[in-house]
Amino acid sequence: MIVALIIACEIGFWVLLAAGLAFRYLLRMPRTGLALLLCEPVLEVVLLVATAWDLKNGAEPDWTHGLAALYIGYTVGHGHRTVKWLDGHAAHRLDGRPLIRPPRYGPARARHETRVWLGTLIAAAVATALLQLAIWYVGDSSRVTSLESWRSTAWRAAGIHGLIALTYWLWPKKAPADGAEPGAADRERVGR
């Protein structure tokens, strides 16, 4: 049941996102679009309540409950950035606004990657808190091994992402010497 609900929440996320962007840019109803986009956190609340209900009804804590915690953590840590990124692309494609891209070179890129990594840290912290609450809720240390292992999975992912972000500081990509971005001429030709 929990896996099906996670899948339903993921589908619901993309449906609400597409509907929200369609109302904002295609139908020129920005308030309705914003209202739809603001409904997205409701999906995570539904998943959280369903997971707690499942555990309350005596379900054996397993990998599905851990996955639900990681999914909610990811949405808290990266959901806003994902929506903002897609909104920027929709505004560019459907409303003609300039596309704002993240920096590509040097310390500016390293700062950007560090901010993305901070989202992963938030995701791991939220998932850990939810998993700990579930462990306390179940209250039987012999039944919660699966939930405990998901905590280490969350922090392992955050650690790997942190190492990747660190590489942008240690070996920053340098801008081309002539000042032009690679492929800029090709993009200009396609745009004409």
C-alpha positions as CSV (number, residue, x, y, z in Angstrom):
1,M,0.0,0.0,0.0
2,I,2.8,2.5,0.9
3,V,4.7,1.9,-2.4
4,A,1.5,2.5,-4.4
5,L,0.9,5.7,-2.3
6,I,4.4,6.9,-3.0
7,I,3.9,6.4,-6.7
8,A,0.5,8.1,-6.5
9,C,2.1,11.1,-4.7
10,E,4.9,11.3,-7.3
11,I,2.3,11.2,-10.2
12,G,0.2,13.8,-8.3
13,F,3.3,16.0,-7.9
14,W,3.8,16.1,-11.6
15,V,0.1,16.5,-12.4
16,L,-0.2,19.4,-10.0
17,L,3.0,20.9,-11.3
18,A,1.9,20.7,-15.0
19,A,-1.6,22.0,-14.2
20,G,-0.2,24.9,-12.1
21,L,2.2,25.9,-14.9
22,A,-0.5,25.5,-17.5
23,F,-2.8,27.8,-15.6
24,R,0.0,30.3,-15.0
25,Y,1.3,30.6,-18.5
26,L,-1.1,29.0,-21.0
27,L,-4.4,30.1,-19.5
28,R,-3.0,33.3,-18.0
29,M,-4.5,32.6,-14.6
30,P,-1.5,33.1,-12.3
31,R,-3.4,32.9,-9.0
32,T,-5.1,29.6,-9.9
33,G,-1.7,28.3,-11.1
34,L,-0.1,29.4,-7.8
35,A,-2.9,27.8,-5.8
36,L,-2.3,24.5,-7.6
37,L,1.4,24.7,-7.0
38,L,0.8,25.4,-3.3
39,C,-1.3,22.2,-3.1
40,E,1.7,20.1,-3.7
41,P,2.8,19.8,0.0
42,V,-0.6,18.3,0.8
43,L,0.6,15.2,-1.0
44,E,3.4,14.7,1.4
45,V,1.0,15.3,4.4
46,V,-1.2,12.6,2.9
47,L,1.7,10.2,2.6
48,L,2.9,11.0,6.1
49,V,-0.5,10.4,7.6
50,A,-1.0,7.1,5.6
51,T,2.4,5.8,6.7
52,A,1.6,6.6,10.4
53,W,-1.8,5.0,10.0
54,D,-0.2,1.9,8.4
55,L,2.2,1.5,11.4
56,K,-0.6,2.2,13.9
57,N,-2.7,-0.6,12.4
58,G,0.1,-3.0,13.2
59,A,2.0,-3.2,9.9
60,E,5.5,-4.5,10.2
61,P,7.9,-1.6,9.7
62,D,9.8,-2.4,6.5
63,W,11.6,-0.7,3.5
64,T,8.4,0.9,2.3
65,H,8.1,3.0,5.4
66,G,11.7,4.0,5.1
67,L,11.3,4.9,1.5
68,A,8.3,7.1,2.4
69,A,10.4,9.0,4.9
70,L,13.1,9.5,2.3
71,Y,10.6,10.6,-0.3
72,I,9.1,13.2,2.1
73,G,12.6,14.4,3.0
74,Y,13.6,14.8,-0.6
75,T,10.5,16.8,-1.3
76,V,11.1,19.1,1.6
77,G,14.8,19.5,0.7
78,H,14.5,19.8,-3.1
79,G,10.8,20.3,-4.0
80,H,10.9,24.1,-4.0
81,R,14.1,24.2,-6.1
82,T,12.5,21.7,-8.6
83,V,9.3,23.7,-8.9
84,K,11.3,27.0,-9.3
85,W,13.5,25.5,-12.0
86,L,10.5,24.1,-13.9
87,D,8.7,27.4,-13.5
88,G,11.7,29.2,-15.0
89,H,11.7,26.9,-18.0
90,A,7.9,27.3,-18.5
91,A,8.2,31.1,-18.2
92,H,10.9,30.9,-20.9
93,R,9.1,28.6,-23.3
94,L,5.6,29.8,-22.8
95,D,5.9,33.5,-21.8
96,G,9.2,34.5,-23.6
97,R,11.0,35.4,-20.5
98,P,14.8,34.9,-20.4
99,L,16.0,31.6,-19.1
100,I,18.1,32.0,-15.9
101,R,20.7,29.3,-15.8
102,P,23.0,28.4,-12.9
103,P,26.6,29.6,-13.1
104,R,28.8,27.3,-15.0
105,Y,32.3,28.2,-13.9
106,G,34.5,28.9,-10.9
107,P,33.4,29.8,-7.4
108,A,30.0,30.8,-8.5
109,R,29.3,27.3,-9.7
110,A,30.8,25.9,-6.5
111,R,28.4,28.1,-4.4
112,H,25.5,26.9,-6.5
113,E,26.4,23.2,-6.0
114,T,26.9,23.8,-2.3
115,R,23.3,25.3,-2.1
116,V,22.0,22.2,-3.9
117,W,23.9,20.0,-1.4
118,L,22.3,21.9,1.5
119,G,18.9,20.8,0.1
120,T,20.2,17.2,0.4
121,L,21.3,17.8,4.0
122,I,17.8,19.1,4.8
123,A,16.3,16.1,3.1
124,A,18.5,13.7,5.1
125,A,17.6,15.6,8.4
126,V,13.9,15.5,7.7
127,A,14.0,11.8,6.7
128,T,16.0,11.0,9.8
129,A,13.6,12.9,12.0
130,L,10.6,11.0,10.5
131,L,12.4,7.7,10.8
132,Q,13.2,8.4,14.4
133,L,9.6,9.3,15.1
134,A,8.5,6.1,13.5
135,I,11.0,4.1,15.6
136,W,9.6,5.7,18.8
137,Y,6.1,5.1,17.6
138,V,6.6,1.4,16.9
139,G,8.5,1.2,20.3
140,D,9.9,-2.3,19.7
141,S,13.6,-2.3,18.9
142,S,13.5,-5.8,17.4
143,R,11.0,-4.6,14.7
144,V,12.7,-1.4,13.6
145,T,16.0,-2.5,12.0
146,S,14.7,-1.7,8.6
147,L,13.9,1.9,9.6
148,E,17.3,2.3,11.3
149,S,19.0,1.2,8.1
150,W,17.2,3.9,6.1
151,R,18.7,6.6,8.3
152,S,22.2,5.6,7.3
153,T,21.1,5.5,3.6
154,A,19.9,9.1,3.9
155,W,23.2,10.2,5.4
156,R,25.3,8.2,2.9
157,A,23.5,9.9,0.0
158,A,24.1,13.3,1.7
159,G,27.8,12.4,2.1
160,I,28.3,11.3,-1.5
161,H,26.5,14.5,-2.7
162,G,28.7,16.5,-0.3
163,L,31.9,15.0,-1.9
164,I,30.6,15.8,-5.3
165,A,29.9,19.4,-4.3
166,L,33.3,19.6,-2.7
167,T,34.9,18.8,-6.1
168,Y,33.6,22.0,-7.5
169,W,35.6,23.9,-4.9
170,L,38.7,21.8,-5.3
171,W,38.8,21.6,-9.1
172,P,36.7,24.5,-10.3
173,K,35.9,24.5,-14.0
174,K,37.5,27.5,-15.7
175,A,35.7,29.7,-18.2
176,P,36.9,29.5,-21.8
177,A,39.8,31.9,-22.4
178,D,38.1,33.8,-25.2
179,G,35.1,34.6,-23.0
180,A,32.6,32.8,-25.2
181,E,30.8,29.8,-23.9
182,P,31.2,26.6,-25.8
183,G,28.3,26.1,-28.1
184,A,27.1,29.7,-27.9
185,A,27.4,30.2,-31.6
186,D,25.4,27.0,-32.2
187,R,22.6,28.2,-29.9
188,E,22.5,31.6,-31.7
189,R,22.2,29.9,-35.1
190,V,19.4,27.7,-33.9
191,G,17.6,30.7,-32.3
192,R,17.4,32.6,-35.6
